[in-house]
Amino acid sequence: MEQICALSVLDGRYRRLTEDLRDIFSEYGLIRHRLIVELRWLRFLVEHLKVVDISAEDLDRIDAIASDFGPEEALKVKAIEKTTNHDVKAVEYYIKEKLDALGLEKVREWTHFACTSDDINNTAYALMLQKGRDFIMARVQEVLESLESLARSGRSAAMMSRTHGQPATPTTMGKEMVNFAWRLRQEMESLALVSIGAKMNGATGNFNAHMVAFPEVDWIAASKIFLSDYLGVTPIMYSTQINPNHSIAQTLHGMVRMAGVLMDLDRDMWGYISLGYFRQRLQEGEVGSSTMPHKVNPIDFENGEGNLGLAVALMEHMAFKLLQSRFQRDLTDSTVLRNMGALFGYMSIGCRNTLKGLGKVALDEKRLAEDLAANPELLAEPIQTVMRVYGEDNPYEKLKELTRGRKTGLEDFTRLIDSLEKVPQQAKDGMRSLTPADYTGLAAALVDHYFAEYP
């Protein structure tokens, strides 16, 4: 009943496809990452500023507060929040209760020392974003590997291209799969290079409270040490109360481009299935239509495209909106950031369904050959190109007159070739023997070149 009554498909119909993201982006996940930041800040203050003298064993017991933190403990934080009406303060009070229970009362007031709420929130989201990026990269890697498998098996499978939806110069199915694989690799490489940044500098970004308490400390250097060594994120030195969120925008814009490539793939696969170039493996008991028993619909690619589109819409809004905040702080970023899990959920569903679709298709080389044989006018390009080489008059115009807007047979090309005056016999023989299936250029070689570059 919990799933059937879910307001969002992410927690209802597609729950099984988003299960792996819950520990990262759920309310529990957000609270846990806040707790991790608070406790690491506490450890940093003890180890680097020596604010209080406690043993290494006590520090380990403090760390255990985070390692032992589960959904049940998160509910205790939420219970505190009912009184505080402040989510980050509730985490602070929870930690203080735990410290008191451990007999570490002398440490309790160093919890959340000199921090504003966004010092904790932005660092928590930075950790979440890192994990989310790694998760999506793993899903896209699976799609990439499936594409590369299709590229290998279809390396030399000649097929008719379509430019503007019209018959065009032949290629191979393997080469078309390589095109998508290469594009995905470019976006994966770009996304991996984005540095996820965070700030830890107080209420308006100037270390004001820090300097009052410890004016002798180099807080700029200290902040860099904490962010890089204790959290593993890139330090941001220049901010207002909140993180300017450039790294979130960069990450999401990278994922938008990645989603764009995947949607393009979904649409092309849908089209190739419609043309009969791919057959879909039948699933026992599956129904394609409530009234047409024969149908085997490309629903996985349709589902992938639709969910990726939702992800793009959320990512574009979030990437743009999070770069803006009134003066030193308003709360609109917090409201938007709470939906980060949704965009990763839709992105994950899109990737998983695209992968599922790729795993159900089989190339129909007979159908590819039929299309090529039915369109001999594709030879107009190579024939007029050879005519140019040997100086025949108006080669393009002659082929245009012969082929444009009407079906042309091989016998039409033979008559034209025989009438040529400047082309030598050997070249004519080569032109006569050419078929659309032979006219694939270096398509297969380009597949080999890709796998040499990315073994």
N, C-alpha and C positions, 0 to 999 in steps of 0.2 A: 504493500500500500504506500510505503514511503516514496517509492519510485513512480508509481502510477499517478500520484498526486503532485509530483514535482512541477514547479512552475517553469523551470528551464530544462531544455532537452539535455543539457550537459549533466544534470543530476537525475534525469529521467531516462528517456529512450537511449541516450548514448552514454549512460553511466559507466558501462564496462570499458568504453574507449577512453575515458578520462580518469579512470581510477588512479593511474600512476602519477597524476598531477596533484592529487589532493593534499599530500603531505607538504607540497611546496606552496600552493596558492589558496588553499582553503583558509577560513578564519583561524582554524587551529594552526595551519602552517605559518600564517602571518604572526600570530602570537608567539609561536616557538622561535621564529627568527628574531623577533624583538628580544626575547629572553636571551638568546645566544649573544646578541650584541651587548646587552646590558652586562652580562656576566663576563664577557671578554674585556669590556671597558673596566670593570671592577678588577680583573686580573692585571690589566695594564697599569692601573693606578697603584696597585700593590707592588708590582715588579719594577716599574720604572720610576715612579715618584716616591715609593716607600712611604705611602700615606699612613700605613698601619703595619705593625709587625705581626705577621702570622706565618705559620709553617707551610712547607710545601704540601704536607698532608691536608691541611685546611683548604689550600687552594684547589686541590683535587676534589675535595668534598663540595666546594662551591661549583666546580665544573660539572659535577654529577647532577646538580639541579637541572641542568639542560639535558644531559644524556638520559635522565630518568623521566623527562617531561613527555607526557602523552596526551591524548584527547581528554582524558578524565581530569588531568591537571589544568588543561585549558579552560574547562568548565568552571574551575575554581577562580581563575582569572576573570572570567565573564561575570561571576557572582560578585566579585569585588567591583567590577565596572558598573554594576547596577547602583552602587553607592557613589562612586567617584564621578560617574558620567564622563569618564576620560579613559580611553583605552590604554594609552601608554602608561599613565599613572597607575592603572590597575596592575600592570606588569611589575612596576617598581614595588608596589605594596606587597605583591605576591612574593617577590624575591626577599624582601625584608622579613616577611613571616618565616620563610624558609631558613634564613640566616639566624633568626632568633631560635628556631627549633634546633639548629645545629650548634647552638651555644656560641655563635659568632656575632653577638650584639655589637661589638666594637667595630665591625665592618659595615653594619647596616646603612649608616648615613653617607657612606661613600657610594652607595648605589645611585645611579643616575646623576653623579656629581657633575655640575656645571653644564648639564645637557639640556637642550630643548627637545621637544617631542620629535622633531624631524631629524635630529641627530640619530635617534634610534630608528625612526621609520625609514629614512632614506637608505641607511645602511642595511636594514632588514630587506628592503626591496632590492637593493643591489645584490645581496646574496641569493634572493629568490630569482632574480633575472638571470644570474649566472647559471643556476640550475635549470631554469626553463629553457634557456638557449641551448644548453647541452642536450636536454631532452629532445627538442625539436631537431637539432642537428643529427641525433641518432635516428629519428624517424625519416628524415630526408635521406640519410645515408642508405637506409633500407630501400627507399624508392630508387636511388641512384644505382644500387647493385642490381635491382630487378631490371632497370633500363639497360644496363650494360650487358646483362644476360640476353635480352632481346636483341641488342645490337650485334652480339657475337653470332647468335643463331640466324639473324637476318642479314648478315654481312653482305652477301651477294644476291639477295632476293630482290631482283629488279622490280620496280613499281613505277607507275605513272605519277608524276607530280601533279599538283593542282595549284596554279597561281591565279588569284581572283576567282577561284572555283572552277577554272577551265583547264582542260588537258595541257600539260606543260612538260618540259624536258625531263626525262626519266631520272630516277635516283634509285637507291636501294633502301629497303626498310631499315636495315642496320644503320645506314648513314643518318636517317631521320631520327632514330633513337639516340645516336651519338650526339646529334645537335642538342637534344634536351639534356643529356648527361653532362655535356660540357658546360651548358648554361647553369645547371644546378651546382656544378663544382665551382664556378666563378662566384656564385652567391654564398656558398658555404665558406669559401676562403675569405671573402670579404667580411662575413659575419663573425668569423673566428677572430678577426683582427680588431674588432671593436673592444676598447677598454671600458669595462664597467666601472664607473666612478661613484664615489660617495664623499660626503663631507662630515666633519666632526668638529664644529667650530662655534657652537653656541647659538644664542637667541637671534642674532642678526648677522652672524658670520664673522665676528671680529674677536672672538675669544675674550669677551668683556669680563665675564664672571671668572674665567680661568686666571686672568691677569690680576684680578683683585686678590684672589686666594693665594696664588703662587707667582708673583711677579718675576721671580728669578728663573722660571722655567721657559725654555724656548718652545712655546706651544705650537708654533708652525711645524717645527721638526718633530715634536711629540705626536702631533696629529698624523703626520705622514707615516711615522713608525706604526701607530696603532692601526691605521687603515690598511697599510700594505702588509705588515707582518702578522697582525692578529686577525684580520678579516680577509685578506687576499684580494682587495679591491684597489682601484687606482685613486689616490688622494685628490680631492678637489679643494683648492685653497680659496677660491674666489666665489662667494655665494652670498645670498641674503640668508634669511632664516632657513630657506629650503634649498635643496639640491636643484640646480638649474636644469637637470634632467636631459642634458645633451646626449649622454650615453644611452639612456632609454630610447630617445628619439632615433639615434643611429641604429640601435639594435632593431627597433620595430620597422624602420624604413628598409633595413636589410631583409627582414622577414617578409615585408610587403613585396619586394622584388622576387624573393624566393617563392612566395605564394603565387605571384604572377606567372612564373615559369610553370609551376605545377598546374595552374588552371589552364594554361595554354596546352599543356600535355593532356589534361583531361578532355579538353574539347577536341583535340586532334584524334585521340584514341576513340572517342565517341564517333567521330566522323569516319575513321577507318573501319570501325565495326559496322557502321551504317552501310559502307561501300562493300562490305564482305571481305575486306583485306584481313581482318582478324575474325576468327570464330571464338565464341565464348564457351568454355567448358560447362556442361550442364551440371547443376547441383540437384541431387536427389530431393524430391519433394518441393522444390522451389516453383513458384508461379510467376509468370511474366505479366499476366493481365487477368483481370477478373472476368473478362468475357472472350478474350482471344487466346485460345490454348497454345498457339504456335509460338508465342513471343518469348524471346530471351533478351531482356532489356539491359542496356549498359548502365545499370543503376549505380554501380560503385563509382564510376567516373562522374556521373551526375551528382551523386552525393558529395564526392570530393570537391567538385567545382563549387557547389552551393556553400559548403562549410568554409572553404577557403575564402570565398567572397565575404562571408560574415567576418572572418578573421581580419581581412584587409580593411573592412569598414571600421572596425574597432581600433586597429593599429594606426590607421591614418588619423583618426580623431585623437587618439591618445598621444601619438608622437607630436602632433601639432599643439594640442592644448597644454601639454606638460611643459612646454617651453615658455609659458606665460604665467605670471602671477602678479597681482596688484601690489605695487610698492614692495615691501619686504616680505609680505606673506598674505595669502588668503587660503581658504580651505578647499578651493575647487580641485586642486591637485589630489588631495586625499580622497575625495569622492571618486574621482576617475581611476586612481591607482587601484582601488579595491576591485576593479573589474579586470585587472591584469590576467587573472586566472581564466576568465572567459575567453579572451583572445587566444591564449595558449591552448585552451580546450578545443576551440573551433579549428585552430591550425593543426592540432594533433589528429582530430577526426578527419580532416581533409587529407592529411598525409596517409593515414591508415587506410582510408577507402580507396585512394589512388593506388596504393600498394596492393590492396586486395584485388582491384580490377586488373592490374598488370599480371597478377598471379593466375588469373582465370582465362587469359587469352592465348590462342594458338594461331600462328600465321598460316593463312591459306594461300600458298604460292600459286596454286592453280588459278585462283581468282585474280591475282596480280597479273599473271600471264595473259589471261583473257582480256583484261582492260588494255594492256599494252598492244595486243594483237588487233584490238578493235579500233585503235587510234594511230594508224600509220602516218597521219599528218604530222606526228611528232618529228618525223624525219626531215621536215622542211628546214629546220634550223641547221643541221649538219650539212645538208646538200647545198643550201645557199652559201654556207661558209666556205665549202670547198670551191664552189664556183667563183667566189671572190678571190681565192688564192690564185686561180689560173686566169683571172682577168675576164671572165664572162661578163657580158653587159647586163646591167640591172638585175643582179641575182635575187636581191630581196623582193623586188617588185614582181618578178616572175613567179616566185614561190608564193607570194601573197595572192596573186591572181589565181594560182592553182588551188590553194588550200583554204583561204580565209572564209569562214562562215559555211563551209560545206565539208562533207566527208570525202576523203581522198583515199584511193586504193594504191597498193604498191605498183600496180600496172601504170597508174598515172605518173608516178615518179620514174618508172622505167622509160616511158616515152620521152619524158623531159630529159633524162640523162642521155638517152640515145641522140637527142637533138643538139646536144652541146658541141660546140665547135673547137673550143680552146682547151677543154679538159682532156688530158691524155687517157688512153684506154685503161691503163692500170688503175688510175684514180676512179674511172667510171666503174670498173669491175668492183672496186671497194665500196663505192656508193650503192651499187645494185645489191650487194650482199648484206648491207646494213639493215638491221631490224630495230624496232624500238627497244626490245629486250637487251640488245647489245649496246645500246647508246646510253651508258650510265657513267661515262667519264671515269673519274678517279674515286667514285663513291666508295667502293670496297677498299681501295687503298687508304682513303681517309679514315675508315673504321680502324684499319691496322695502325695508322699513324696515331690515332687517339689512344689506343691501348699500349702503344710503345711509350707514349708520353705519360700515361697513367696506368702502369702495369698492375 
